[in-house]
Amino acid sequence: MRPDATIVSLMKNYANYNFWANKTLVDWLSTKPENLLEQEMPSSFSSIKKTISHMLECQQYWLSIIQKKEANFEGIGGSLEVVLNTFVKQSEEFAAFVDVMTAEQVTSPTLIANQWLHCDFANFEYIMQVINHSTYHRGQITTIGRQLGFTDAPMTEYNFYNIHGKAE
């Protein structure tokens, strides 16, 4: 198998994993009291809802980068239900976009020059950024949940997805 085909296959699988893991997390959070998901806790974002909102905004930003479009943050925010549903929908959109990318699109560089960073990486680097960022914050959400008394967090690890999640 050509190295670029391996990268493309991995990125498509990772993007689908990210969608599955985010949906699994939201399905779990949807069983919890809304007031607890909005309760202020010491963390990088002060509530589960604010953490999900941040994840959503960052995922939208990176999707706009690989789509070579302006980021559209309209409609991001609102009630907890809207934020959770938008996050799942946007995670699915991200996976669907990556799923139809060609090898050339996945491996070609995209220049970013803005107030936060200046880089010219291959698109698969940006795709990995989204997945790593989501994984980082899913861990934070699990930790915040534990502080709120949630002891039943779902397994959202990549290997678990590869073994069990794809079959769902």
N, C-alpha and C positions, 0 to 999 in steps of 0.2 A: 504494500500500500504506500502511495506517495505521502511524504510528510505533510503536505498541505491538506490532503484528504483526511489525514488523522486529526489535524487541528480543527478542520471544519466539522468533522463528526463529533469531536469532543465539545466544541462550542455549542453545537445544536443540542447535545445531551445536557450540557451544563445549563443552558437557557431553559430547557424543559424541566430540569431539576429545580431551578430557581422558582419557576411557576408553581410546581408541585409543593415545594417547601413553604412558599409564602401562602399558598391556599391552605395547606395543612395547618399552618400557624393561625391564620384567620379563622378557619373552622373551629379551632380550639378556643380562640379568644371570644368567638361569638357565643360560647356557652357561659361566659363569665359576666358578672354584673357590670353594667356600663359605668357606674360610678367608680368602680375600682380601676377600670381601664383608663379613666381620666384622672385618677388620684395622683397628686404630686408625690414623687419619690426622688431621692438623690440618685442621679444618673446623668449621662451626657445630655439626654433629653428627659424632661422632668415627669413624663408619664408614658404609658404604653401608647396611647393615642398619638402623642407628639412624636414618638419614635417612629411609628408607622407612617405618619405624615412626612417625616424627614426621608424615610426610605422611598416613599412614593415620589417625592420631588427629585431625589437623586436618580432614581431609576428613569424617570421621565427625561431628565437632563441628558443622561448617557445615551438613551434611545435616540434623542434628537441629534446627538453627535454622530452616531453611526448611520442614521438616516440622512444626515446632512441637511437637517431642517432646523428652523428656529424652535426652541423649546416652548411649549404651550402649557403654562401652569394654570390656565383658567379651569375652574371647576374642581381644583384640588383644595380640599378643606371641607368644612361643614360638620355635620353630625358624625358621631362615631360610626354609625352604620354606613354613611356615605363614604367616609375615609376607608373603611375596611373593604367595602365593595369595589371602590375605585382602585384600590391597591391590587386586589386580585385580578380585576379586569386589565389593568395596566401590565401586570406581570405576565398575563396570558398574551397580551399584545407584543410585549418584548420577545417572548419565546417564539411567537408566530413569525415575527420579523426575522429573527435569527434563523429560523427553520428554513426560510426561502432564500437566504443569502447564498451567493455562489462562493466558490473557493477564492476567486479573485476579490470579492467584496470582503470576505472574512480576513484575508491576509494583507490587503492593501492598507497603506497608512492614511490617517486622517489628521490633518493639522488642527490643533486647538491653540488659539492665542486669545486669552481673555485676562481679566483681572486676577483670576485664581491660579492659572497655570499656562505654560507654554510647552507643548509637546507635539510630536509627530509620530505616534505609535501605530502599529497595525491594529485594525479594528478588533481582533481577538483579544488584545490587551484591554480594550475598553469593555468588552463583554465580560472578561474576567473581573474587572473592577466592579461591575454591577453585582456579580455573584458573590465576590468576597465581601463587598459592602453589606449586602443583604444578610450573609451568614453572620457577620460581626454583630449586626443589630438584632438578628433573631436570638442570638445568645444573650444580649442585653435584656431583651423582652422576657426571656425565660427567667433571668435573674430577678428582674423587677417583679415578675409574677410570683416567684418563690417568696419574695419579701412580702407580697400581698396574701400569701397563704396558698397559692396554687401549687399543688404537688403532682399534677398530672400532665405536665408538658409533653407534647408529642415528640417523637424522634424525627428529626429533619436532616439527618446527616446524609451526605452524598452516597455513601456505600449502601445505606439503608434504602435510599431511593432506587439505586441500581438493582437491588435484590427484590424489594417489595413494592416500591412506589410505582414503577412502570406498569405493573400488573393491574393497578387500580383503575 
